[in-house]
Amino acid sequence: MTMQAILFDLDGVLYNSEEPIDGAADAVGWVQSKGIPHLFVTNTTSRGRTALLEKLHRLGIRAERHQIVPPCVAAAEWLKARVDRKAAVWLFGIISS
């Protein structure tokens, strides 16, 4: 069975607070070298995608902004795929760039 894709959680899996998890950057690098599709997911709402991207880079993890999926992005994508385009949906919160 081949690996279809991987979702990497951020806090507690790739890092704890500001400390990298041993081997995390190497594991992500291996996945990238094998061309395995992957995203970085989080339930963090206190930092935007740009701040999370900068943190990953500081910790030696290569990532692109579009690969980071915080809750607001996941909710927006889910709604786009499932809600009738004519329906009005109100989301309260901040969607950061």
C-alpha positions as CSV (number, residue, x, y, z in Angstrom):
1,M,0.0,0.0,0.0
2,T,1.4,3.4,-1.0
3,M,1.0,6.5,1.1
4,Q,-1.8,8.6,-0.4
5,A,-1.2,11.8,1.6
6,I,-0.2,13.0,5.1
7,L,-1.7,15.6,7.4
8,F,0.8,16.9,9.8
9,D,-0.6,18.5,13.0
10,L,1.6,21.4,14.2
11,D,1.7,21.9,18.0
12,G,2.6,18.8,19.8
13,V,3.6,16.9,16.6
14,L,6.1,19.1,14.8
15,Y,6.8,21.4,17.7
16,N,5.9,22.1,21.4
17,S,5.5,25.9,21.9
18,E,8.7,27.3,20.4
19,E,10.7,24.0,20.6
20,P,10.9,21.7,17.6
21,I,10.2,18.0,18.1
22,D,13.3,15.9,17.5
23,G,13.3,14.5,14.0
24,A,10.2,16.4,12.9
25,A,12.0,18.5,10.2
26,D,13.7,15.3,8.9
27,A,10.4,13.5,8.8
28,V,8.7,16.3,6.8
29,G,11.8,16.5,4.6
30,W,11.6,12.8,3.8
31,V,7.9,13.1,2.9
32,Q,8.7,16.0,0.6
33,S,11.6,14.2,-1.0
34,K,9.3,11.3,-1.8
35,G,6.7,13.6,-3.4
36,I,4.0,12.5,-0.9
37,P,1.2,15.1,-0.9
38,H,0.9,16.7,2.5
39,L,-0.7,19.6,4.5
40,F,-0.1,21.1,7.8
41,V,-3.2,21.3,10.0
42,T,-3.9,23.0,13.3
43,N,-6.6,24.0,15.6
44,T,-4.7,27.2,16.5
45,T,-6.8,30.3,16.0
46,S,-4.4,32.8,17.7
47,R,-1.9,32.8,14.8
48,G,-2.5,33.4,11.1
49,R,-1.1,31.4,8.3
50,T,1.8,33.8,7.7
51,A,2.9,33.6,11.4
52,L,2.6,29.8,11.3
53,L,4.6,29.6,8.1
54,E,7.4,31.8,9.5
55,K,7.5,29.6,12.6
56,L,7.9,26.4,10.5
57,H,10.7,28.0,8.5
58,R,12.4,29.0,11.8
59,L,12.2,25.4,12.9
60,G,13.8,24.2,9.6
61,I,10.5,22.9,8.0
62,R,9.9,23.8,4.4
63,A,6.3,24.7,3.8
64,E,4.2,27.0,1.6
65,R,1.4,29.2,2.9
66,H,-1.3,27.3,1.0
67,Q,-0.3,24.1,2.7
68,I,-1.2,25.4,6.2
69,V,-4.8,24.7,7.1
70,P,-6.1,26.5,10.2
71,P,-9.8,26.1,11.3
72,C,-11.1,29.1,9.4
73,V,-9.7,27.9,6.1
74,A,-10.9,24.3,6.8
75,A,-14.4,25.7,7.5
76,A,-14.5,27.9,4.4
77,E,-13.4,25.0,2.2
78,W,-15.9,22.7,3.7
79,L,-18.7,25.2,3.2
80,K,-17.7,26.0,-0.4
81,A,-17.9,22.3,-1.2
82,R,-21.2,21.6,0.5
83,V,-23.4,24.7,0.7
84,D,-25.7,25.8,-2.1
85,R,-24.1,28.9,-3.6
86,K,-27.4,30.8,-3.2
87,A,-27.4,30.3,0.5
88,A,-26.1,33.0,2.8
89,V,-23.6,31.8,5.4
90,W,-22.3,34.1,8.2
91,L,-18.9,33.3,9.7
92,F,-17.8,35.2,12.7
93,G,-14.1,35.5,13.4
94,I,-11.0,36.7,11.8
95,I,-9.5,35.1,8.8
96,S,-5.9,36.2,8.7
97,S,-3.7,36.4,5.7
